Amino acid sequence: MKLKPISAAIFLSTLPLSPVFAGGLDRSGQSILAFLQPGNYAEAGISVLDPDVKGKSSVRSLGNSFNGEKIDDMAEDYYFVNTAIKVQATDKISLGLIYDQPYGADASYSTNGPLSSFSAAGEGTKVEVKTQNITALIGYQPNENWNLYAGPVWQTVEADISLRGAAYISPLDPTKALSGYNIKLDEKEAYGWLAGFAYSIPEIALKASVTYRSEIKHKTTGTESFTFAQPTTLAPGFTVPAGTTVPMSTERVDAITPQSVNLDFQSGVAKNTIAFANIRWVHWDQFAVTPLFLKANSGNNLIDYSDDQWSANIGVGHKFNDKWSASTSIGWDSGAGNPVTTLGPTEGYWSLGLGAQYSPAANYFIQAGVKHLWLGDATAQTGGNPVGEFEDNNAWAYGMKIGYRF
């Protein structure tokens, strides 16, 4: 199982695609493995997800008229990029920067007539959440086996969400109607930190690492508004026409991206072959976004989750010759509880991935991969009421990465 240093370096980069569709809002998996590469190293990659998420309505807000209504594919395709650079400044000190887009959501429900489960007045429910992350790392290697590292994390969050349809009308009190509700969260920055350690035996490509990331508290500005689907009298003598958007409140909205732990392991198991594994925990069960107007009119949060997320990825990589190597992996994700929000109505997944790597020269490589994901069935809810059943859904993920050693 003894491997040459360059072989070990190749295997370190022969990894499956990022999670790209996980519990809660999790996307990138927040890996720091690029920082654990030997010597000086840089990489850039892109991941693309093509999900197919369909279901049936169970809305009972206005009797049973929407129960069983078909919900067309509501999950938008999306992509995200990641880049990293690591410099071995001295024999004992390493420095690194990692950019990724760790959390997000993209959903767009189709328009079905003047009023349906998830659309009204020609507009469908839409959700877009974006984040950016830059992690700065400094590592200390007291010897060739140990690496202790830590650093600050800069992060931004922004969101644009519109709720439309009978799913957002209370079945117990029709006056509590959030169909027409909009919220836009301005992009703001906040800071956190990470710390971890790694142990390695380079001769057999063994490496184990544990990385903790802190929660990050965001204090952004949120603008809530309401778009009226029909002419509405707000006060005597003051009637707004259909389609009018009226600001309801502008206030500070607190949101916390969760703390997490990543455990990564790999080891040579046969000649030119390694096994690898990743286990990830994300603390979603106390996560909530609670705008004032929405809370006052519904008694509920905009986004919340009931369970923590656990995920695991295991696989093997094999080097065929100096230029070609490949990997295969199996993945599982628990999701973050069921029922779920309407912005991402799946509960975890199982996945199968294949990856290949071409190394034209010893100091750089091109990697590509594909994954198929079997998405877990879920019940979507609003205000504690089931509004949709989503079953037998799937997704395809594609990725490409270029790595360079200097």
C-alpha positions, 0 to 999 in steps of 0.5 A: 500500500505504500504510495509515492508522494505524487500518487498520494497527492493525486488521490487527495484530489480524487474526491466525489462531487460536493453535496450540492443538495442536502438537508436544510439550506446546505450546499457546498459541504464546506470542505477544507481538504484543499488546505490539507494538500501537500506543498503549494496548491490551488484549485477552482471548481464548479458544480451544477445541480439539475433537480426534478421535484414534483408533488401533489397539493394537500391544501385545504384552505378553501375547502378541498378544491386544491387537494390533489392538485398536481405540482410541477417541477418547482426546484430550479437548476443552480450552480455554484463555484469554489476556489482555494489556494494553499501556500506552504510558507515554511516547513511548519507554517501553511496559509490558505484561502477558500471561497465557496457558497455554502448555503442557498435555495432556488425554487419557483412554483408554476402558475396555474390559473388565478388561484392555485396551491402555490400561485395567485394572480399570475404569480407563483411562489418563488424563493432565492437564498444566496450566501458567500463564504471566504475562509482564511486559514493558518496551519501549524505542522509540528512534524510531518504527521500533525497539522493544527489549523484555525482561522476567521470566516467572512460570510454574506447572506441575501434572500428574495422570497415571494409567497403566493397561493392557497397554501399560505391561507390559514384553513382555520382563519382565512383572514390570516392570508400570506398569499401576496407576502414578499420579503427581501433581505439585503446582503450583509456581512458577518464573521465566524471562525473555524478550528481543526486538526489533521493527522497523516501518514504520507507513505500510505496516503492516510489522512484524518481530519476534524474541522469545526465551524462556528455559527455565524450571526447575521443582522441584516435589513429585511423589507417586508411587503404585500402584493394584493391579488384583488382590489382591497380597501385598507382604510375608508376612502383608500382602496388599492388596485389589484397588483399593488405592492405595499411596504409593511415593515422594514426592520432588522432581521436576525438569522444564524447560519449553523455550526457544523463539524466535518470528519474526513478520512482516507487511507491506502487499501491496496496498490494504487487504491485508496478508500475515503469517507466524509461525515458531516453534522450541521446544527439546524434544529435551532435555526429560524428566520422570523420577520416581524410582519409575517410572525404577527400575521401567522404566528410562524417563522419564515424558515425553520427546521426540526432536526439536525442534519447528518450526512455521509459519503464513502468511496474508493479511488484508483490510479490506473496510470500516471495520467488517469485515475477515477473514483466512485462513491455512495452518499446519504443525507438525513435531511433536516426534519419532516415536515419541511418548508415549501422552499425545499420539499425533500428530506435528504437523499441517497446518491451514487457518484462517479469521478475521473481525473486526467493529469497531463503533467505531474503538477496539474489535473482536470477532474470531472464527475457526475452524481445521481441523487434519489431525493427523500419523500417529504410533506411540505407545510406552512403554518403547521398545516400540510400543503403538499406531498412530494414523492419519488423525486431525483436530481443529477449533479455535475462537477468539474475542477482544475487543480495546480501544484506550484 
